[in-house]
Each structure stands twice: as structure tokens, then as C-alpha cells.
């Protein structure tokens, strides 16, 4: 079983993959563009949906993905830290400036699975 913590913390985010982010960083370095760039997938996803998608892409039993509340000793709960529930990014401007098509979260996971199985960057 795999537990996905639920609570007031980072429930929605925009994942990235190191090899994909490196591709974007190389494009930024080779361009004349300046400013802020978001290197991530082209879509945001909720934490539990990401866990289910990972199970699907890696052909694992999605029934093993479980939800649980943050434990009482987690600093967010224990000390009442305020952490955004949505930490997603919009990378469309980055993609447009670099003439780059942002991958879906599924595409990133499929690329990661291929990298893990072959030992080579896709």
C-alpha cells in the first residue's frame, strides 16, 4: 500500500522531470530570453490523482493507493504552519517564449518509466 497524505498542504502542484527540465534549461541558456521561466509539466494535478496516475503508468494496482490525513505530529498540523494547498505553476508563457510543447503529466511519467527501465535518458 501507498499512502497519500491529505490536508492543507500542497494538494495541487505541477510536476516536473529532471531530464525534461534540463531540456528547458538548455533552451533558455541558448536563447536570448531573460526573465522568469517555469520548468514543469503543462498541467497541474492533485496529489491523489498523481498517485493513481503513477500506479496506472507503472502498471501497479491503483487499489493500493490510500488516502490518510496528515499525522498529528506533522509540523503543519502540530505548529499550524500555513502552507498553500495549490502550488501549481503555469508554464505556458515559458513554452511560448521557447517554442516548446509542454508535456502532460502522463507523458512525463511515461518518459520517466522508460528512463528507469533502460537506464538512459529519453
TIMI-2910 file (N, C-alpha, C, CB; in pm, 1 decimal, decimal comma, always signed):
<rs>
+----------+----------+----------+----------+----------+----------+----------+----------+----------+----------+----------+----------+------+
!      n_x !      n_y !      n_z !     ca_x !     ca_y !     ca_z !      c_x !      c_y !      c_z !     cb_x !     cb_y !     cb_z ! resn !
+----------+----------+----------+----------+----------+----------+----------+----------+----------+----------+----------+----------+------+
!    +82,2 !   -121,2 !     +0,0 !     +0,0 !     +0,0 !     +0,0 !    +85,7 !   +126,3 !     +0,0 !    -93,0 !     +0,6 !   +121,0 !  Unk !
!    +32,2 !   +229,8 !    -58,3 !    +98,6 !   +359,2 !    -62,7 !     +1,3 !   +463,1 !    -10,1 !   +146,6 !   +394,4 !   -207,3 !  Unk !
!    +44,8 !   +540,3 !    +87,5 !    -41,8 !   +640,2 !   +149,4 !    -16,1 !   +777,9 !    +92,1 !    -21,8 !   +642,1 !   +300,0 !  Unk !
!   -122,8 !   +844,6 !    +53,4 !   -115,9 !   +983,1 !     +7,2 !   -172,5 !  +1068,4 !   +119,8 !   -195,2 !  +1005,1 !   -129,0 !  Unk !
!    -88,1 !  +1155,9 !   +173,4 !   -132,8 !  +1241,9 !   +283,0 !   -223,4 !  +1350,4 !   +229,4 !    -13,1 !  +1303,8 !   +357,2 !  Unk !
!   -332,0 !  +1374,0 !   +299,3 !   -423,8 !  +1480,8 !   +264,1 !   -429,5 !  +1580,1 !   +378,5 !   -564,4 !  +1425,4 !   +232,0 !  Unk !
!   -443,3 !  +1703,0 !   +343,6 !   -451,7 !  +1808,3 !   +443,0 !   -434,6 !  +1941,9 !   +375,2 !   -346,6 !  +1789,3 !   +553,2 !  Unk !
!   -406,2 !  +2042,6 !   +452,6 !   -398,3 !  +2177,8 !   +396,5 !   -266,0 !  +2207,0 !   +325,8 !   -419,1 !  +2278,7 !   +505,8 !  Unk !
!   -197,0 !  +2104,1 !   +279,2 !    -61,6 !  +2120,5 !   +226,5 !    -51,3 !  +2073,2 !    +83,4 !    +38,0 !  +2045,6 !   +312,3 !  Unk !
!    -12,3 !  +2161,8 !     -5,9 !    +31,1 !  +2123,6 !   -139,6 !    -51,2 !  +2010,9 !   -201,2 !   +174,4 !  +2083,3 !   -135,5 !  Unk !
!   -180,3 !  +2030,3 !   -210,7 !   -267,7 !  +1927,0 !   -266,0 !   -272,0 !  +1930,0 !   -418,3 !   -407,6 !  +1942,8 !   -210,9 !  Unk !
!   -229,6 !  +2040,2 !   -476,8 !   -229,5 !  +2053,4 !   -622,5 !    -96,8 !  +2116,4 !   -661,6 !   -351,7 !  +2139,4 !   -674,0 !  Unk !
!    -28,9 !  +2053,2 !   -757,9 !   +102,1 !  +2102,9 !   -799,4 !   +124,8 !  +2070,5 !   -946,5 !   +214,7 !  +2041,9 !   -712,2 !  Unk !
!   +231,7 !  +2121,9 !   -999,7 !   +270,0 !  +2097,3 !  -1138,0 !   +402,0 !  +2021,1 !  -1136,8 !   +282,1 !  +2231,2 !  -1219,1 !  Unk !
!   +396,9 !  +1889,7 !  -1157,9 !   +519,5 !  +1810,5 !  -1150,6 !   +616,8 !  +1841,7 !  -1263,5 !   +485,7 !  +1663,9 !  -1152,7 !  Unk !
!   +737,5 !  +1798,8 !  -1242,4 !   +840,1 !  +1809,7 !  -1345,2 !   +923,9 !  +1683,4 !  -1344,8 !   +928,8 !  +1934,6 !  -1323,0 !  Unk !
!  +1007,3 !  +1668,4 !  -1442,8 !  +1100,2 !  +1556,8 !  -1453,8 !  +1236,6 !  +1617,3 !  -1481,4 !  +1057,4 !  +1454,5 !  -1566,5 !  Unk !
!  +1337,7 !  +1576,8 !  -1406,9 !  +1470,1 !  +1638,8 !  -1416,8 !  +1520,8 !  +1643,6 !  -1561,1 !  +1569,8 !  +1563,1 !  -1329,7 !  Unk !
!  +1507,0 !  +1535,6 !  -1636,0 !  +1557,6 !  +1534,5 !  -1773,7 !  +1479,7 !  +1631,3 !  -1862,9 !  +1550,2 !  +1392,8 !  -1831,8 !  Unk !
!  +1352,0 !  +1642,4 !  -1840,1 !  +1268,7 !  +1736,2 !  -1917,1 !  +1302,5 !  +1879,9 !  -1878,6 !  +1117,4 !  +1708,4 !  -1893,4 !  Unk !
!  +1319,8 !  +1903,9 !  -1748,1 !  +1356,4 !  +2037,5 !  -1701,8 !  +1492,9 !  +2077,4 !  -1756,8 !  +1357,1 !  +2043,3 !  -1548,0 !  Unk !
!  +1585,2 !  +1982,3 !  -1764,8 !  +1717,8 !  +2010,9 !  -1820,7 !  +1705,9 !  +2055,3 !  -1966,0 !  +1809,4 !  +1887,1 !  -1810,3 !  Unk !
!  +1618,2 !  +1992,0 !  -2040,8 !  +1594,4 !  +2031,2 !  -2180,6 !  +1549,2 !  +2177,2 !  -2188,2 !  +1487,9 !  +1938,7 !  -2246,1 !  Unk !
!  +1457,3 !  +2214,6 !  -2101,7 !  +1410,3 !  +2353,1 !  -2099,5 !  +1522,7 !  +2448,9 !  -2058,1 !  +1290,7 !  +2367,3 !  -2003,8 !  Unk !
!  +1600,0 !  +2411,0 !  -1959,3 !  +1710,2 !  +2497,4 !  -1913,2 !  +1813,2 !  +2516,5 !  -2023,4 !  +1777,6 !  +2437,8 !  -1787,9 !  Unk !
!  +1843,1 !  +2411,5 !  -2099,0 !  +1935,4 !  +2425,0 !  -2211,8 !  +1878,8 !  +2520,5 !  -2317,5 !  +1963,9 !  +2286,9 !  -2274,6 !  Unk !
!  +1749,3 !  +2512,0 !  -2342,4 !  +1685,7 !  +2604,7 !  -2437,7 !  +1692,7 !  +2749,2 !  -2387,2 !  +1538,4 !  +2564,4 !  -2461,7 !  Unk !
!  +1670,6 !  +2765,7 !  -2258,6 !  +1679,0 !  +2901,1 !  -2201,2 !  +1819,8 !  +2955,7 !  -2218,6 !  +1639,5 !  +2900,5 !  -2050,9 !  Unk !
!  +1920,2 !  +2874,4 !  -2185,2 !  +2059,5 !  +2918,0 !  -2194,8 !  +2099,0 !  +2952,1 !  -2337,8 !  +2151,7 !  +2810,3 !  -2140,7 !  Unk !
!  +2042,9 !  +2880,7 !  -2434,2 !  +2077,3 !  +2903,6 !  -2574,4 !  +1998,2 !  +3018,8 !  -2637,1 !  +2053,8 !  +2777,0 !  -2653,9 !  Unk !
!  +1898,6 !  +3067,3 !  -2566,0 !  +1813,7 !  +3173,5 !  -2620,7 !  +1860,7 !  +3310,8 !  -2573,8 !  +1667,1 !  +3151,4 !  -2580,2 !  Unk !
!  +1797,4 !  +3410,5 !  -2628,2 !  +1821,6 !  +3548,6 !  -2586,9 !  +1720,9 !  +3591,3 !  -2480,5 !  +1814,4 !  +3643,2 !  -2708,0 !  Unk !
!  +1634,8 !  +3498,6 !  -2442,9 !  +1528,3 !  +3529,4 !  -2347,7 !  +1584,1 !  +3554,6 !  -2208,2 !  +1426,6 !  +3415,7 !  -2343,3 !  Unk !
!  +1516,6 !  +3642,3 !  -2136,3 !  +1552,5 !  +3671,2 !  -1997,6 !  +1424,8 !  +3676,8 !  -1915,4 !  +1632,6 !  +3804,9 !  -1986,0 !  Unk !
!  +1439,0 !  +3655,4 !  -1787,5 !  +1323,4 !  +3665,3 !  -1700,5 !  +1300,3 !  +3539,4 !  -1620,8 !  +1201,7 !  +3697,1 !  -1780,2 !  Unk !
!  +1176,5 !  +3519,0 !  -1582,7 !  +1138,1 !  +3404,4 !  -1502,1 !  +1080,9 !  +3296,5 !  -1593,6 !  +1035,3 !  +3445,0 !  -1392,7 !  Unk !
!  +1125,3 !  +3174,2 !  -1572,1 !  +1079,0 !  +3060,6 !  -1650,7 !  +1030,2 !  +2951,5 !  -1555,6 !  +1192,0 !  +3007,1 !  -1743,9 !  Unk !
!   +919,3 !  +2888,6 !  -1590,4 !   +868,6 !  +2775,7 !  -1513,0 !   +896,7 !  +2648,4 !  -1591,9 !   +715,3 !  +2791,0 !  -1482,3 !  Unk !
!   +976,2 !  +2561,6 !  -1535,7 !  +1012,5 !  +2435,1 !  -1599,8 !   +934,8 !  +2322,9 !  -1533,0 !  +1166,4 !  +2408,9 !  -1591,4 !  Unk !
!   +826,2 !  +2282,7 !  -1596,0 !   +737,7 !  +2182,2 !  -1536,6 !   +644,9 !  +2130,6 !  -1645,7 !   +655,9 !  +2241,4 !  -1416,2 !  Unk !
!   +555,0 !  +2042,7 !  -1606,0 !   +455,8 !  +1989,8 !  -1699,3 !   +362,9 !  +2101,7 !  -1746,4 !   +374,6 !  +1876,1 !  -1633,5 !  Unk !
!   +285,3 !  +2070,8 !  -1844,4 !   +190,7 !  +2168,0 !  -1897,4 !    +57,7 !  +2168,2 !  -1826,4 !   +168,6 !  +2142,9 !  -2041,1 !  Unk !
!    +48,6 !  +2093,3 !  -1718,0 !    -77,8 !  +2087,0 !  -1643,2 !    -49,8 !  +2058,2 !  -1496,4 !   -171,8 !  +1978,7 !  -1702,3 !  Unk !
!   -142,2 !  +2099,6 !  -1414,7 !   -134,0 !  +2071,4 !  -1271,1 !   -217,9 !  +1947,1 !  -1241,6 !   -183,1 !  +2194,2 !  -1185,8 !  Unk !
!   -188,0 !  +1886,0 !  -1127,2 !   -261,9 !  +1766,0 !  -1089,2 !   -269,2 !  +1759,8 !   -937,1 !   -194,8 !  +1637,2 !  -1147,5 !  Unk !
!   -377,4 !  +1704,6 !   -887,6 !   -391,2 !  +1688,4 !   -743,2 !   -310,8 !  +1567,7 !   -696,2 !   -539,6 !  +1673,1 !   -703,8 !  Unk !
!   -267,0 !  +1572,9 !   -573,2 !   -177,2 !  +1471,9 !   -516,6 !   -231,0 !  +1328,9 !   -532,5 !   -153,6 !  +1501,4 !   -369,3 !  Unk !
!   -356,3 !  +1304,8 !   -497,6 !   -411,4 !  +1169,5 !   -506,4 !   -422,9 !  +1125,4 !   -651,5 !   -548,6 !  +1162,5 !   -438,0 !  Unk !
!   -465,0 !  +1214,3 !   -738,8 !   -475,3 !  +1181,5 !   -881,6 !   -338,2 !  +1147,4 !   -938,6 !   -537,8 !  +1298,7 !   -960,1 !  Unk !
!   -233,8 !  +1216,4 !   -892,3 !    -97,8 !  +1184,8 !   -937,2 !    -58,7 !  +1043,9 !   -893,7 !     +3,3 !  +1287,8 !   -881,8 !  Unk !
!    -88,2 !  +1008,5 !   -769,9 !    -55,8 !   +874,0 !   -721,0 !   -128,9 !   +768,1 !   -802,6 !    -92,0 !   +860,3 !   -571,9 !  Unk !
!   -255,5 !   +793,4 !   -833,1 !   -331,3 !   +698,5 !   -915,3 !   -273,3 !   +687,8 !  -1056,0 !   -478,5 !   +740,4 !   -922,8 !  Unk !
!   -232,6 !   +800,2 !  -1112,8 !   -173,8 !   +800,6 !  -1246,8 !    -39,8 !   +727,2 !  -1247,2 !   -155,5 !   +944,9 !  -1297,3 !  Unk !
!    +39,4 !   +746,2 !  -1144,2 !   +166,6 !   +673,5 !  -1132,5 !   +139,5 !   +523,3 !  -1130,9 !   +243,9 !   +716,5 !  -1003,8 !  Unk !
!    +42,4 !   +480,2 !  -1051,3 !     +7,4 !   +338,0 !  -1046,4 !    -32,6 !   +288,5 !  -1184,6 !   -106,9 !   +313,4 !   -946,0 !  Unk !
!   -110,0 !   +367,4 !  -1256,0 !   -154,7 !   +330,1 !  -1389,5 !    -37,6 !   +318,2 !  -1486,7 !   -255,3 !   +431,9 !  -1441,3 !  Unk !
!    +46,5 !   +419,4 !  -1492,4 !   +159,2 !   +420,5 !  -1587,2 !   +258,7 !   +307,8 !  -1558,3 !   +231,5 !   +555,9 !  -1582,0 !  Unk !
!   +280,0 !   +278,8 !  -1430,2 !   +375,5 !   +174,5 !  -1392,5 !   +308,1 !    +37,3 !  -1376,5 !   +445,9 !   +213,2 !  -1262,4 !  Unk !
!   +180,9 !    +28,5 !  -1419,4 !   +104,4 !    -95,2 !  -1418,8 !   +100,6 !   -158,5 !  -1278,9 !   +163,6 !   -193,5 !  -1519,5 !  Unk !
!    +71,9 !    -75,1 !  -1181,0 !    +56,6 !   -118,6 !  -1042,8 !    -92,3 !   -116,4 !  -1007,7 !   +139,1 !    -27,7 !   -945,5 !  Unk !
!   -127,9 !   -183,7 !   -902,5 !   -267,2 !   -189,0 !   -858,8 !   -307,1 !    -55,2 !   -797,2 !   -288,8 !   -304,1 !   -757,5 !  Unk !
!   -394,0 !    +22,9 !   -864,0 !   -434,3 !   +152,9 !   -808,4 !   -512,1 !   +138,9 !   -677,8 !   -518,6 !   +228,7 !   -909,7 !  Unk !
!   -562,3 !    +19,3 !   -648,1 !   -632,5 !     -4,1 !   -523,4 !   -540,0 !     +1,2 !   -402,0 !   -701,9 !   -137,0 !   -528,6 !  Unk !
!   -409,5 !     -2,2 !   -426,4 !   -312,8 !     +6,1 !   -316,9 !   -284,9 !   +150,3 !   -275,5 !   -183,1 !    -61,6 !   -356,9 !  Unk !
!   -335,4 !   +246,0 !   -352,7 !   -317,2 !   +387,7 !   -318,7 !   -425,9 !   +426,9 !   -220,1 !   -321,6 !   +479,0 !   -446,6 !  Unk !
!   -383,2 !   +476,7 !   -104,6 !   -477,7 !   +510,0 !     +2,0 !   -464,5 !   +655,0 !    +43,3 !   -456,4 !   +419,6 !   +122,7 !  Unk !
!   -573,1 !   +708,7 !    +94,9 !   -574,8 !   +845,7 !   +147,7 !   -570,3 !   +840,9 !   +299,5 !   -700,7 !   +923,1 !    +99,1 !  Unk !
!   -493,3 !   +932,3 !   +356,7 !   -492,5 !   +949,1 !   +502,3 !   -468,8 !  +1096,0 !   +533,0 !   -383,2 !   +859,3 !   +569,9 !  Unk !
!   -519,8 !  +1138,5 !   +646,2 !   -494,6 !  +1274,9 !   +691,7 !   -349,8 !  +1286,5 !   +737,0 !   -591,5 !  +1314,5 !   +806,4 !  Unk !
!   -299,0 !  +1408,8 !   +733,7 !   -164,0 !  +1430,9 !   +785,5 !   -157,9 !  +1385,4 !   +930,3 !   -123,0 !  +1580,2 !   +773,2 !  Unk !
!    -50,1 !  +1318,8 !   +969,0 !    -39,2 !  +1276,2 !  +1108,8 !    -30,9 !  +1395,8 !  +1202,9 !    +83,4 !  +1186,6 !  +1127,7 !  Unk !
!    -75,3 !  +1377,1 !  +1324,0 !    -78,4 !  +1484,9 !  +1423,6 !    +59,6 !  +1542,7 !  +1452,1 !   -139,2 !  +1434,4 !  +1552,4 !  Unk !
!   +165,3 !  +1461,9 !  +1435,0 !   +299,5 !  +1512,0 !  +1463,3 !   +364,8 !  +1581,0 !  +1343,1 !   +386,9 !  +1398,6 !  +1509,5 !  Unk !
!   +292,9 !  +1588,8 !  +1230,1 !   +346,5 !  +1662,6 !  +1115,0 !   +354,4 !  +1809,6 !  +1153,4 !   +257,6 !  +1642,4 !   +986,3 !  Unk !
!   +466,2 !  +1876,0 !  +1121,5 !   +481,9 !  +2016,9 !  +1161,7 !   +368,2 !  +2108,4 !  +1116,1 !   +611,2 !  +2070,0 !  +1107,5 !  Unk !
!   +309,9 !  +2079,6 !  +1000,8 !   +199,1 !  +2162,9 !   +952,6 !    +81,2 !  +2154,2 !  +1049,1 !   +155,5 !  +2119,5 !   +810,1 !  Unk !
!    +53,3 !  +2034,7 !  +1094,3 !    -57,3 !  +2015,3 !  +1188,1 !    -16,2 !  +2061,0 !  +1328,3 !   -101,6 !  +1866,6 !  +1190,4 !  Unk !
!    +99,0 !  +2014,1 !  +1370,6 !   +143,9 !  +2038,9 !  +1508,1 !   +162,0 !  +2186,7 !  +1539,4 !   +273,4 !  +1966,7 !  +1533,2 !  Unk !
!   +222,7 !  +2260,1 !  +1445,3 !   +252,3 !  +2401,4 !  +1470,4 !   +160,0 !  +2496,0 !  +1394,1 !   +395,6 !  +2430,7 !  +1433,6 !  Unk !
!    +70,5 !  +2440,3 !  +1315,3 !    -24,4 !  +2523,0 !  +1242,4 !    +38,1 !  +2605,5 !  +1130,9 !    -93,4 !  +2613,6 !  +1337,0 !  Unk !
!   +147,0 !  +2553,8 !  +1072,3 !   +209,9 !  +2626,4 !   +961,0 !   +109,3 !  +2645,4 !   +848,4 !   +335,2 !  +2551,0 !   +909,1 !  Unk !
!   +115,9 !  +2759,4 !   +787,6 !    +28,9 !  +2787,6 !   +673,9 !   +106,9 !  +2754,7 !   +546,1 !    -19,8 !  +2937,8 !   +674,5 !  Unk !
!    +60,4 !  +2654,9 !   +475,4 !   +122,7 !  +2610,8 !   +351,0 !    +14,3 !  +2612,8 !   +244,1 !   +187,9 !  +2467,2 !   +365,2 !  Unk !
!    +42,7 !  +2667,7 !   +126,2 !    -60,8 !  +2672,5 !    +22,5 !   -109,8 !  +2533,6 !    -17,1 !     -8,0 !  +2744,6 !   -100,2 !  Unk !
!   -238,2 !  +2521,8 !    -40,9 !   -294,3 !  +2395,9 !    -89,5 !   -266,0 !  +2379,6 !   -237,5 !   -445,4 !  +2389,7 !    -63,2 !  Unk !
!   -249,1 !  +2490,1 !   -308,7 !   -223,8 !  +2486,3 !   -452,9 !    -90,3 !  +2554,8 !   -480,1 !   -339,8 !  +2555,2 !   -533,0 !  Unk !
!     +8,3 !  +2476,7 !   -520,8 !   +140,4 !  +2531,5 !   -553,4 !   +170,1 !  +2514,1 !   -702,2 !   +250,2 !  +2463,3 !   -468,6 !  Unk !
!    +65,4 !  +2502,4 !   -781,8 !    +82,9 !  +2479,0 !   -925,5 !   +139,4 !  +2602,3 !   -995,5 !    -50,3 !  +2439,1 !   -989,5 !  Unk !
!   +203,1 !  +2574,8 !  -1107,8 !   +262,1 !  +2679,6 !  -1191,3 !   +198,5 !  +2676,6 !  -1329,3 !   +415,6 !  +2662,3 !  -1201,8 !  Unk !
!   +197,4 !  +2788,9 !  -1395,7 !   +153,1 !  +2796,7 !  -1534,1 !   +276,6 !  +2821,9 !  -1618,9 !    +44,5 !  +2908,9 !  -1554,7 !  Unk !
!   +314,1 !  +2725,8 !  -1700,8 !   +435,8 !  +2735,8 !  -1781,1 !   +407,4 !  +2770,4 !  -1926,8 !   +512,6 !  +2606,1 !  -1774,2 !  Unk !
!   +285,6 !  +2811,3 !  -1958,5 !   +251,1 !  +2842,4 !  -2097,6 !   +336,9 !  +2955,0 !  -2155,2 !   +104,3 !  +2880,2 !  -2107,3 !  Unk !
!   +363,7 !  +3056,1 !  -2075,8 !   +446,8 !  +3167,3 !  -2124,8 !   +588,4 !  +3118,7 !  -2153,5 !   +449,9 !  +3283,4 !  -2021,9 !  Unk !
!   +642,6 !  +3035,0 !  -2065,9 !   +774,7 !  +2976,5 !  -2088,9 !   +774,1 !  +2898,0 !  -2219,4 !   +816,0 !  +2885,2 !  -1970,8 !  Unk !
!   +673,2 !  +2814,3 !  -2237,8 !   +663,6 !  +2732,4 !  -2358,9 !   +657,6 !  +2819,0 !  -2483,7 !   +540,7 !  +2641,8 !  -2352,6 !  Unk !
!   +576,8 !  +2923,7 !  -2480,0 !   +563,4 !  +3012,1 !  -2596,4 !   +695,6 !  +3082,7 !  -2627,2 !   +452,3 !  +3116,2 !  -2572,1 !  Unk !
!   +763,2 !  +3130,9 !  -2524,4 !   +888,8 !  +3203,2 !  -2544,7 !   +998,3 !  +3112,7 !  -2600,1 !   +935,0 !  +3265,5 !  -2414,0 !  Unk !
!   +991,3 !  +2984,0 !  -2569,4 !  +1095,6 !  +2890,3 !  -2611,7 !  +1051,2 !  +2799,5 !  -2726,3 !  +1138,7 !  +2805,7 !  -2494,4 !  Unk !
!   +932,9 !  +2824,1 !  -2781,1 !   +876,3 !  +2739,1 !  -2886,4 !   +883,4 !  +2592,8 !  -2845,3 !   +950,6 !  +2760,6 !  -3020,2 !  Unk !
!   +827,4 !  +2564,0 !  -2730,5 !   +836,7 !  +2431,5 !  -2669,9 !   +697,8 !  +2381,2 !  -2636,1 !   +925,3 !  +2434,3 !  -2543,8 !  Unk !
!   +671,9 !  +2257,0 !  -2662,6 !   +544,0 !  +2198,1 !  -2626,3 !   +557,5 !  +2133,3 !  -2490,1 !   +497,0 !  +2095,3 !  -2732,2 !  Unk !
!   +482,2 !  +2182,1 !  -2394,9 !   +488,0 !  +2127,9 !  -2260,0 !   +424,3 !  +1989,2 !  -2255,2 !   +418,2 !  +2222,4 !  -2161,1 !  Unk !
!   +487,2 !  +1895,6 !  -2186,8 !   +431,6 !  +1761,1 !  -2178,2 !   +317,9 !  +1753,7 !  -2076,0 !   +541,2 !  +1661,3 !  -2141,7 !  Unk !
!   +232,1 !  +1656,6 !  -2095,1 !   +130,5 !  +1627,7 !  -1994,7 !   +198,7 !  +1554,0 !  -1879,2 !    +12,4 !  +1542,8 !  -2055,3 !  Unk !
!   +130,7 !  +1544,1 !  -1768,3 !   +185,2 !  +1469,3 !  -1655,3 !   +202,5 !  +1322,9 !  -1694,4 !    +93,3 !  +1482,2 !  -1531,0 !  Unk !
!   +106,6 !  +1267,7 !  -1766,4 !   +118,2 !  +1128,3 !  -1813,1 !   +242,4 !  +1111,6 !  -1900,3 !     -8,7 !  +1086,1 !  -1892,1 !  Unk !
!   +266,3 !  +1203,9 !  -1992,0 !   +384,2 !  +1193,6 !  -2078,8 !   +513,2 !  +1196,5 !  -1997,5 !   +384,8 !  +1307,3 !  -2181,8 !  Unk !
!   +517,8 !  +1281,6 !  -1894,2 !   +635,7 !  +1285,4 !  -1807,5 !   +656,2 !  +1151,8 !  -1737,3 !   +622,7 !  +1397,7 !  -1704,0 !  Unk !
!   +548,7 !  +1094,4 !  -1685,1 !   +559,2 !   +966,8 !  -1615,6 !   +600,9 !   +854,8 !  -1710,3 !   +426,8 !   +932,2 !  -1549,0 !  Unk !
!   +548,5 !   +856,6 !  -1831,9 !   +587,6 !   +754,8 !  -1930,3 !   +735,1 !   +769,5 !  -1966,8 !   +500,0 !   +765,3 !  -2057,3 !  Unk !
!   +781,2 !   +892,0 !  -1979,4 !   +922,7 !   +916,9 !  -2007,3 !  +1008,5 !   +867,9 !  -1890,5 !   +947,7 !  +1067,8 !  -2033,4 !  Unk !
!   +964,6 !   +896,2 !  -1769,2 !  +1038,4 !   +852,4 !  -1650,9 !  +1043,5 !   +699,8 !  -1644,2 !   +974,1 !   +909,5 !  -1523,1 !  Unk !
!   +932,0 !   +635,4 !  -1674,8 !   +931,4 !   +488,4 !  -1673,2 !  +1031,3 !   +433,0 !  -1774,6 !   +789,7 !   +434,2 !  -1703,2 !  Unk !
!  +1035,1 !   +492,4 !  -1891,4 !  +1129,8 !   +447,2 !  -1994,1 !  +1273,8 !   +469,2 !  -1947,0 !  +1104,9 !   +521,8 !  -2127,9 !  Unk !
!  +1299,9 !   +584,4 !  -1886,4 !  +1434,3 !   +612,6 !  -1835,6 !  +1475,0 !   +510,1 !  -1728,7 !  +1440,8 !   +755,7 !  -1777,6 !  Unk !
!  +1383,3 !   +478,1 !  -1640,8 !  +1413,1 !   +379,1 !  -1534,9 !  +1437,3 !   +240,7 !  -1592,0 !  +1298,6 !   +373,0 !  -1433,8 !  Unk !
!  +1359,0 !   +204,1 !  -1693,0 !  +1371,5 !    +67,3 !  -1746,7 !  +1494,7 !    +51,2 !  -1835,5 !  +1246,2 !    +30,4 !  -1826,2 !  Unk !
!  +1535,7 !   +159,4 !  -1902,4 !  +1651,4 !   +148,8 !  -1992,5 !  +1781,1 !   +197,3 !  -1929,3 !  +1625,5 !   +227,2 !  -2118,5 !  Unk !
!  +1769,5 !   +279,3 !  -1826,2 !  +1888,4 !   +337,0 !  -1765,2 !  +1946,2 !   +452,4 !  -1845,5 !  +1992,7 !   +231,3 !  -1747,7 !  Unk !
!  +1874,6 !   +494,2 !  -1949,2 !  +1920,1 !   +603,8 !  -2034,7 !  +1816,3 !   +715,0 !  -2036,3 !  +1947,8 !   +553,8 !  -2178,3 !  Unk !
!  +1864,5 !   +838,0 !  -2047,9 !  +1771,0 !   +949,0 !  -2057,7 !  +1699,0 !   +943,6 !  -2190,0 !  +1842,7 !  +1083,0 !  -2041,2 !  Unk !
!  +1570,3 !   +971,3 !  -2185,7 !  +1489,3 !   +966,5 !  -2307,8 !  +1518,3 !  +1086,5 !  -2394,7 !  +1339,7 !   +960,5 !  -2274,4 !  Unk !
+----------+----------+----------+----------+----------+----------+----------+----------+----------+----------+----------+----------+------+
</rs>
